Amino acid sequence: MSIKQQTHLYEILIRFDENGFAGAHQISVEKYTDSKSGAVLSEKQGNPQALTAAKIKGLLSKKTEELLLKIAALEKKLEKTELTSAAP
């Protein structure tokens, strides 16, 4: 059996106080699946990892870029579907 390991960002917690940024942590999820069947063998949350303000900016910028690319791809797909549906 071939096992595939994946880790993805699950959560970011940012804390503020009266002076502004007070700290932050991230939690990732680690998942193991059977490469052939796709069956999930194990999935667990990792321990919270401290984040600096600079690291948060990088993470959010990366995720925002990924989401914007997904939106653009979905809009393009929708546009093609609409054009195909509207054709006589």
GULUMDREN-940467 format. One record per residue: residue number from 1; residue in one letter; x, y, z of N, C-alpha, C in turn. Coordinates in steps of 0.001 Angstrom, whole numbers. Example, Ala and Ser with C-alpha at 12.3 -4.5 7.8 and 13.67 -1.06 7.14 Angstrom:
BEGIN
+-----+------+---------+---------+---------+---------+---------+---------+---------+---------+---------+
: pos : code :      nX :      nY :      nZ :     caX :     caY :     caZ :      cX :      cY :      cZ :
+-----+------+---------+---------+---------+---------+---------+---------+---------+---------+---------+
:   1 :    A :   13190 :   -5690 :    7800 :   12300 :   -4500 :    7800 :   13200 :   -3300 :    7800 :
:   2 :    S :   12850 :   -2250 :    7080 :   13670 :   -1060 :    7140 :   12900 :      30 :    7870 :
+-----+------+---------+---------+---------+---------+---------+---------+---------+---------+---------+
//
This chain:
BEGIN
+-----+------+---------+---------+---------+---------+---------+---------+---------+---------+---------+
: pos : code :      nX :      nY :      nZ :     caX :     caY :     caZ :      cX :      cY :      cZ :
+-----+------+---------+---------+---------+---------+---------+---------+---------+---------+---------+
:   1 :    M :     855 :   -1172 :       0 :       0 :       0 :       0 :     903 :    1238 :       0 :
:   2 :    S :     574 :    2164 :    -880 :    1299 :    3428 :    -947 :     520 :    4478 :    -148 :
:   3 :    I :    1212 :    5153 :     745 :     560 :    6129 :    1621 :    1004 :    7531 :    1241 :
:   4 :    K :      21 :    8427 :    1143 :     282 :    9828 :     815 :      57 :   10680 :    2066 :
:   5 :    Q :    1022 :   11512 :    2371 :     925 :   12403 :    3541 :     701 :   13826 :    3047 :
:   6 :    Q :    -288 :   14507 :    3619 :    -590 :   15896 :    3273 :    -723 :   16708 :    4554 :
:   7 :    T :    -222 :   17919 :    4514 :    -397 :   18844 :    5628 :    -952 :   20144 :    5064 :
:   8 :    H :   -2000 :   20664 :    5695 :   -2537 :   21946 :    5242 :   -2888 :   22832 :    6440 :
:   9 :    L :   -2826 :   24105 :    6196 :   -3165 :   25092 :    7221 :   -4644 :   24968 :    7557 :
:  10 :    Y :   -4949 :   24887 :    8825 :   -6329 :   24716 :    9281 :   -6876 :   25991 :    9923 :
:  11 :    E :   -6043 :   26647 :   10721 :   -6565 :   27766 :   11508 :   -5440 :   28733 :   11868 :
:  12 :    I :   -5783 :   30006 :   11869 :   -4879 :   31045 :   12379 :   -5651 :   31821 :   13434 :
:  13 :    L :   -5069 :   31964 :   14605 :   -5659 :   32744 :   15695 :   -4762 :   33957 :   15932 :
:  14 :    I :   -5339 :   35132 :   15808 :   -4587 :   36376 :   16020 :   -5193 :   37092 :   17220 :
:  15 :    R :   -4344 :   37472 :   18177 :   -4813 :   38169 :   19373 :   -4349 :   39625 :   19356 :
:  16 :    F :   -5225 :   40485 :   19855 :   -4916 :   41909 :   19959 :   -5168 :   42369 :   21387 :
:  17 :    D :   -4450 :   43391 :   21788 :   -4734 :   44053 :   23061 :   -4824 :   45552 :   22784 :
:  18 :    E :   -4871 :   46346 :   23831 :   -5034 :   47792 :   23648 :   -3880 :   48436 :   22881 :
:  19 :    N :   -2764 :   47737 :   22782 :   -1607 :   48264 :   22055 :   -1504 :   47730 :   20626 :
:  20 :    G :   -2444 :   46886 :   20231 :   -2399 :   46301 :   18887 :   -2130 :   44816 :   18929 :
:  21 :    F :   -1273 :   44340 :   18047 :    -952 :   42917 :   17924 :    -371 :   42378 :   19227 :
:  22 :    A :    -973 :   41288 :   19735 :    -506 :   40710 :   20995 :      70 :   39307 :   20825 :
:  23 :    G :    -131 :   38706 :   19659 :     406 :   37365 :   19412 :    -495 :   36584 :   18489 :
:  24 :    A :      24 :   35455 :   18012 :    -757 :   34629 :   17097 :    -210 :   33207 :   17067 :
:  25 :    H :   -1075 :   32285 :   16668 :    -708 :   30878 :   16510 :   -1398 :   30316 :   15271 :
:  26 :    Q :    -800 :   29279 :   14720 :   -1430 :   28556 :   13618 :   -1534 :   27089 :   13987 :
:  27 :    I :   -2539 :   26439 :   13410 :   -2700 :   24999 :   13577 :   -2831 :   24402 :   12189 :
:  28 :    S :   -2109 :   23323 :   11955 :   -2191 :   22606 :   10687 :   -2823 :   21242 :   10923 :
:  29 :    V :   -3339 :   20659 :    9858 :   -3898 :   19304 :    9908 :   -3014 :   18418 :    9049 :
:  30 :    E :   -2675 :   17262 :    9604 :   -1866 :   16276 :    8886 :   -2768 :   15095 :    8548 :
:  31 :    K :   -2780 :   14729 :    7270 :   -3669 :   13658 :    6816 :   -2867 :   12625 :    6025 :
:  32 :    Y :   -3141 :   11353 :    6302 :   -2530 :   10239 :    5594 :   -3634 :    9494 :    4846 :
:  33 :    T :   -3424 :    9288 :    3551 :   -4415 :    8595 :    2737 :   -3753 :    7474 :    1949 :
:  34 :    D :   -4560 :    6498 :    1567 :   -4117 :    5436 :     669 :   -4058 :    6072 :    -722 :
:  35 :    S :   -2883 :    6053 :   -1342 :   -2696 :    6712 :   -2639 :   -3604 :    6152 :   -3725 :
:  36 :    K :   -3900 :    4857 :   -3659 :   -4719 :    4246 :   -4711 :   -6205 :    4502 :   -4524 :
:  37 :    S :   -6713 :    4241 :   -3336 :   -8152 :    4347 :   -3104 :   -8592 :    5731 :   -2635 :
:  38 :    G :   -7660 :    6508 :   -2084 :   -8006 :    7813 :   -1536 :   -8588 :    7739 :    -134 :
:  39 :    A :   -8688 :    6532 :     417 :   -9252 :    6354 :    1760 :   -8365 :    7049 :    2794 :
:  40 :    V :   -9014 :    7778 :    3707 :   -8282 :    8458 :    4772 :   -7910 :    7439 :    5841 :
:  41 :    L :   -6600 :    7330 :    6094 :   -6103 :    6388 :    7091 :   -5960 :    7038 :    8456 :
:  42 :    S :   -5593 :    8321 :    8450 :   -5385 :    9047 :    9699 :   -5453 :   10543 :    9406 :
:  43 :    E :   -6032 :   11265 :   10340 :   -6103 :   12724 :   10216 :   -6067 :   13322 :   11612 :
:  44 :    K :   -5140 :   14261 :   11830 :   -5054 :   14857 :   13162 :   -4567 :   16298 :   13070 :
:  45 :    Q :   -5019 :   17078 :   14046 :   -4550 :   18460 :   14163 :   -3210 :   18472 :   14864 :
:  46 :    G :   -2336 :   19345 :   14380 :   -1054 :   19519 :   15033 :   -1176 :   20444 :   16227 :
:  47 :    N :     -92 :   20632 :   16929 :     -60 :   21557 :   18060 :      37 :   22990 :   17550 :
:  48 :    P :    -503 :   23946 :   18298 :    -392 :   25354 :   17895 :    1073 :   25783 :   17777 :
:  49 :    Q :    1371 :   26502 :   16716 :    2717 :   27028 :   16474 :    2651 :   28549 :   16501 :
:  50 :    A :    3543 :   29174 :   17262 :    3555 :   30638 :   17361 :    3882 :   31271 :   16012 :
:  51 :    L :    3258 :   32408 :   15748 :    3489 :   33165 :   14519 :    3900 :   34587 :   14848 :
:  52 :    T :    4786 :   35122 :   14052 :    5126 :   36545 :   14154 :    4192 :   37318 :   13225 :
:  53 :    A :    4147 :   38622 :   13389 :    3322 :   39465 :   12519 :    3757 :   39301 :   11060 :
:  54 :    A :    5057 :   39220 :   10815 :    5564 :   39065 :    9445 :    5124 :   37733 :    8840 :
:  55 :    K :    5145 :   36680 :    9626 :    4739 :   35353 :    9138 :    3248 :   35342 :    8808 :
:  56 :    I :    2444 :   36023 :    9624 :    1000 :   36109 :    9358 :     763 :   36785 :    8019 :
:  57 :    K :    1456 :   37871 :    7787 :    1301 :   38600 :    6525 :    1618 :   37691 :    5342 :
:  58 :    G :    2703 :   36919 :    5448 :    3071 :   36001 :    4382 :    2039 :   34912 :    4159 :
:  59 :    L :    1543 :   34328 :    5243 :     524 :   33279 :    5136 :    -755 :   33805 :    4512 :
:  60 :    L :   -1207 :   34960 :    4986 :   -2450 :   35521 :    4468 :   -2299 :   35945 :    3015 :
:  61 :    S :   -1150 :   36482 :    2650 :    -915 :   36875 :    1262 :    -958 :   35654 :     352 :
:  62 :    K :    -323 :   34562 :     781 :    -287 :   33331 :     -10 :   -1696 :   32753 :    -158 :
:  63 :    K :   -2423 :   32657 :     942 :   -3779 :   32109 :     896 :   -4701 :   32990 :      60 :
:  64 :    T :   -4570 :   34307 :     192 :   -5392 :   35221 :    -596 :   -5119 :   35019 :   -2078 :
:  65 :    E :   -3851 :   34900 :   -2440 :   -3486 :   34675 :   -3843 :   -4078 :   33362 :   -4353 :
:  66 :    E :   -3968 :   32295 :   -3559 :   -4531 :   30999 :   -3946 :   -6039 :   31107 :   -4169 :
:  67 :    L :   -6732 :   31780 :   -3248 :   -8182 :   31906 :   -3363 :   -8588 :   32759 :   -4562 :
:  68 :    L :   -7841 :   33819 :   -4828 :   -8144 :   34658 :   -5992 :   -7952 :   33885 :   -7296 :
:  69 :    L :   -6931 :   33042 :   -7356 :   -6719 :   32213 :   -8545 :   -7860 :   31207 :   -8719 :
:  70 :    K :   -8335 :   30632 :   -7609 :   -9467 :   29700 :   -7680 :  -10725 :   30420 :   -8159 :
:  71 :    I :  -10951 :   31615 :   -7651 :  -12120 :   32401 :   -8062 :  -12049 :   32692 :   -9556 :
:  72 :    A :  -10883 :   33109 :  -10034 :  -10718 :   33411 :  -11459 :  -10995 :   32174 :  -12312 :
:  73 :    A :  -10499 :   31008 :  -11875 :  -10720 :   29769 :  -12619 :  -12202 :   29404 :  -12636 :
:  74 :    L :  -12878 :   29573 :  -11506 :  -14311 :   29268 :  -11436 :  -15126 :   30241 :  -12289 :
:  75 :    E :  -14738 :   31512 :  -12291 :  -15431 :   32490 :  -13130 :  -15279 :   32142 :  -14603 :
:  76 :    K :  -14083 :   31714 :  -14998 :  -13832 :   31330 :  -16386 :  -14672 :   30115 :  -16757 :
:  77 :    K :  -14727 :   29132 :  -15849 :  -15531 :   27925 :  -16075 :  -17008 :   28287 :  -16194 :
:  78 :    L :  -17474 :   29155 :  -15321 :  -18867 :   29592 :  -15355 :  -19173 :   30324 :  -16654 :
:  79 :    E :  -18249 :   31167 :  -17073 :  -18427 :   31913 :  -18320 :  -18551 :   30945 :  -19498 :
:  80 :    K :  -17715 :   29919 :  -19552 :  -17793 :   28925 :  -20627 :  -19122 :   28181 :  -20586 :
:  81 :    T :  -19563 :   27848 :  -19372 :  -20839 :   27146 :  -19213 :  -21989 :   28008 :  -19703 :
:  82 :    E :  -21968 :   29299 :  -19354 :  -23017 :   30214 :  -19760 :  -23028 :   30379 :  -21275 :
:  83 :    L :  -21834 :   30480 :  -21882 :  -21746 :   30624 :  -23337 :  -22268 :   29371 :  -24039 :
:  84 :    T :  -21931 :   28206 :  -23497 :  -22390 :   26950 :  -24081 :  -23896 :   26805 :  -23941 :
:  85 :    S :  -24428 :   27196 :  -22798 :  -25859 :   27093 :  -22537 :  -26649 :   28071 :  -23393 :
:  86 :    A :  -26060 :   29232 :  -23665 :  -26764 :   30270 :  -24423 :  -26727 :   30023 :  -25926 :
:  87 :    A :  -25818 :   29171 :  -26382 :  -25699 :   28914 :  -27821 :  -26922 :   28194 :  -28320 :
:  88 :    P :  -27407 :   28571 :  -29545 :  -28618 :   27919 :  -30093 :  -28354 :   26505 :  -30568 :
+-----+------+---------+---------+---------+---------+---------+---------+---------+---------+---------+
//
